[in-house]
Amino acid sequence: MKIVILGAGQVGSTVASALVHEDNDITIVDIDQRRLKELQDQMDIRSVLGHASHPKVMERAGVEDADLVIALTNSDEVNMVACQIAYTLYKVPTRMARVRTAAYTNRPELFHREHCPVDVLISPELLLTQYISRLIEYPGALQVMDFADGRAQLVATGAAAGGLLVGQKLHTLRQHMPGRSDARVAAIYRQGQLILPKGNTVIEENDLVFFLAARRHIPAVMKELRSMDSPIRRVILAGGGNIGKNLARRLERDHHVKIIERSPVRAEAIAEELSKTIVLVGDCTDANLLKEEAVESTDVYCVLTNDDEANILSALQAKRMGAKKVIAIINRPSYVDLMESGTIDIAVSPQQITIGALLAHIRRGSIVRVHSLRRGAAEAIEAIAIGDRRSSKVVGRSLEELGLPEGTTIVGIVRGEDVIIAHHDTVIEEHDHVILFVPDKKQIHAVERLFQVSPTFI
């Protein structure tokens, strides 16, 4: 596939890195020559210096022959105009744009083909708001990923001392589960190393466990892996930008929420929009302010500013002062790895969350959802089975017949409203939503081919 990426910032460069190893022809456009040279030194891509929405610049990037344009500059307006030009002048088949401003994203009618032809609209703020709210919904979860419109979820959690399943073999999981609850462990990471789970695999304390279950069964599975965390009541959000404001709006009905915002003007504006949230003017790195607001008794302290250094400092202070759970947005990948191996509980990478949303629209073979895991090294994928036994490589076949790529596992199937935990003799039916764990991105193409139907299928 020939792809033109407009914008070589953190998201653009990470998307390029994710796609360049998958036999795609990548060209990236930016106004920063130094940044383009760095990317060319790191990856086998073409680069073009210039303004992303200028037709001449787009022509130099080869947009006339492109299959896909992804507009990821820092300007919503440039991204929207670039998609318009790609459609009007060059008939690019698919156009994707990152648009952050709520004034635009709240008006989806703007993005119809006859107005501003954006096929896929990516809003990082909305994605992050949804992602963090799920982490708050499940105390003890380190990652929560939705599949089949939320009917099934893949959850990452740390196995802790006191968990009923710690020290037990995996095949005993079903015996522990109450009623009709069921779950499947998709992967275990022990000291950073992947363990592909089998029935006799023993879960150890501090293992990072990824498991799939129906949404309603998630709390029961969490209870097996760790002592139940107390329900979250008190939340402090540091940063009153779009993410902080929208997250507060979601949480304030059922939680006691405070926002710390540095700008008095911004603080006043969001206080008028929110009904129950307390908005404080102050610096989230100020230890005295955190002490005054009793951060040690808060259930979740979440740092959401645009400044990585401020987020790290504030998160470390809050954790040291006794905050039960600390979540921080961190943009630089090197900082994310450093923080997750240290004191704070969860470092959220906007790039990885955004990339997952983008990849779901780039992958071939009926793949409808992608979650990037382990800093992009692995993926959790949702694919829809289409066709019949003649036209499809998966429909009408049991899992043991499929010949999945090495290490790749099917962990569950969503059929209608039912979440089916996959076993070797489970047979895939047409329209099933199949959830796969792919630990090695080199296997992605094989998975894509597996879910492609024959050209004669109608």
C-alpha positions, 0 to 999 in steps of 0.5 A: 500500500502506498501511504502518505503521512502528513506531519512528522511529529510524535504521532506521525513518526510512530505511525510511520514506524508501525507501518514501514515494516509491513511492506508499505511504501511510506512518504512523510511530509513535514516543515522540519528538515532536521526531523525528516532527516532523523526519520530517514536515518531510522527508517526506509521511508521517503521524506518531503520538506514543505507545508502539508496542505500545499498541492505542489508539496503533496504532488512531490510526495506522490499523492496522485498515486497514493492509496491512503493519506493520513493527516497528522499535523499539529493543526486541525485546519491543515489536516482538514484542508489536506484531506479536501485537496487529496480528495478534490484534486487527486482522488485519493481513495481513503483519507484520515485526519487527526482532529482535536478541537471539540468544536469540529468533532462535535459536528460530524456533519462537517466531515461528509464527502460533500463538505470536508471529505474525511473518511476516518476522523481520529480524535486523540482527546476522545480516545484518551478520555475513553481509555482513562475512564475505563481504567478508573472503572476497573480498579487494579486494571493496567489496560482495558481494551474494548472489542465488539462494541464493548461486549468483550474486553481484554484487560491487563492486570498485575497478579498480586499476593492474595489473588486466588489464582496466584500459584495455581495452574491456569486450567483451574481458573474456570473452577474458581469462576462463579456461576456462568462466568468464563475467561481466557488468559491471552498472554502472560509477561513475566519480567518483560518476557512473554509466556504463551499460556497453557493449561498447566502454566502457573501464575506467579506473583507480579506477572502481567496477565492479559485476559479476555472475558465478557464485560460483565465478568471482568470484576470476577476475573480480577478478583481471582488475580488480585485482592479486590481494590476498593471502589474509586470515589475520590479523583483528582485531575491535574490539567484542565484541558479538553481531556481533563474537562471531558473526563470530569464530565464523565466522572462527576456524577458517580465520583467526587472530582477535583481539577487542578488548572494553572490558568485562572481564565481556563479554570473559570471557563471549565467550572462554568461547564461542569456541574459538580466538579471542584476546579482549583487554580494552581500548579500541579507540581506544587507539593504544598497544594497537593498536601492541602488537597489531601492527595494522600487520601485520593483514590486516583490522581491523574496528570493530564497536562501537555508537559511530560516533565511536569506530569512526571514530577507531579505524579512522582510527588503524588505517589510519594505522598500516598495517592493510591493510584497514579495515572500520567499521560506521557508522550515520549516513549522513552519516558513511558518505559522509564516511568512504568518500571518505576514508581507511578502505576500507569503511564498512558501513551497518547501515540499508542492509543491513537495508532491503534485507532488508525491501524484498525482502518489500515489493516486488511482482511476484515480487521475492524479493531486493533489495540497496540500492546507492549509499545507496539511489539504486539497487537490485539485484533478483532476480525470479522469472519466473512464468507462460507467454507469455500470462500473463507479460510476460517468460516466453518473450521475449528480453531485447530484447523486454522494453522495460525501463525506461530505464537498467535492465538484466538482467545475469544469469539463474539457471536451476537450478544454471546462471548465465547471463550475459544477452545481448540474445537470451537468452530467459527461461523460467518459474522463472528467477531474473532479476537486474536492476540498477536505477540509478534507484529511480523505475523500480522500479514499472515493474520490479514490473509487468513481473514480475506475472502476469495475474490469470487465471494459475493 
